[in-house]
Amino acid sequence: MNILLVDDEVLAIQYIAGLVDWSANGYRVCAIAHSVAEAKQALETMDINIVIFDVFMPEENGVSLSSFIAKYYPRVGMLALSSYDTYDYVREILKNGAHDYILKHRVTGDQLLACLKSMEANLIFAPSSSTAKPSIETSLQIEPQKPGESHQLALTLEQQNHILLAIEQRNLVSFTTALQDVYSLPAMQFTASRLMITKEILDFLAAFASKYSLSFQSEPELSLLIRLIDQGDGQLLAAGLSDRYRSLLELLQQSSASHNVQLAASYVDHFYYKNISLEKCAKSIGVNASYLSRIFHHEMKVTFSKYLSLTRIQKAKTKILQGCPLKQVAGDCGFKNYNYFFKVFKDVEGITPIGYMEQELGKKN
């Protein structure tokens, strides 16, 4: 089986070439190319069975090379090497029929050899030279493999629906189960499949975070998960994504609490002059009274009742400075009677309403 290695970096070529005992495993590195142009020339002049190529190269890149091979040498196997963050490139290369995509900075000899053996078992090769030879597909009547059929580059509609429904219902158990089902599929043996599916799920989580104004960055999140993508353990990968979703749910819970506290404070600011209570406020914004009491005290550092009193006193002070009679102030600010107003005012300000009025008038005189 003849191998063509394509990479613009000499050290990278040397590293890949040294990973495998090629001849002992039935392979031969028959050509090395440092650009897409050189690779095309090798394909035109030599009998190549497998091309192992880097994604990023000067002038033309791996996408261009894979497109060329798919068009003119459809029975030549392709294996792409690059770093993990080239999603669009990976997708295009796999659509062009590449057998798999391996993370270049982490590739091992065993991983490379396993991939090559998998390519032998699944791909039908014919010589790229003009000399025709009987092909296996002709003698055994085997249908050639369609480009990319070993991979799953995107979630199916059913898988999307299960995952999105679990996310919107905020059901962590259903979300985790859906991921476990996806990552247990045979296609997930391929690094490229794990990479693309993981990126798609992270995009779903990013959209959920954006909807509720939560802090979430898919690129850094993927960086944290890349080790699990490399390892190929689908269940650990599912668990890692579930942890990301759990964090979002926790942030959402905190955000919801803040939102409800803001609604409660706004309720007090608008209806302080009426006969309102914690229970009426909770019912108005649609939450449990005990829950509202707890989160309000936690965030505002005062009880709901205290906040209501402070708001009413602040409004009362404004009215006093405007020259309103004190008994009218008491009624306008929601106090049930003047004596209660007198008591609350003194508790809050340390001075009676009359004393406050005389104090402020003295400042003006």
Buried (B, 14 or more C-beta within 10 A) or exposed (E): BBBBBBBBEEEBBEEBBEBBEBEEEEBEBBBBBBBBEBBBEBBEEBBBBBBBBBBBBEEBBBBBBBBBBBEEBBBBBBBBBBEBEBBEBBBBBBBBBBBBBBBBEBBEEEBBBEBBEBBBEEBBBBBBEEEEEEBEBEEEEEEBBEBBEBBBBBBEEEBBEBBBEBBEEBBBEBBBBBBBBBBEBEBBBBBBBBBBBBBBBBEBBBEBBEEEEBEBEBEEBBEEBBEBBBEBBBEBBBBBBBBBBEBBBEBBEEBEBEEBBEBBBEBBEEBBBEEBEBBEBBEEBEBEBEEBBEBBBEBBEEEBEBBBBBBBBBBBBEBBEEEBEBEEBBBBBBBEEBEEBBEBBBEBBEEBBEEBBEEEEEEEE
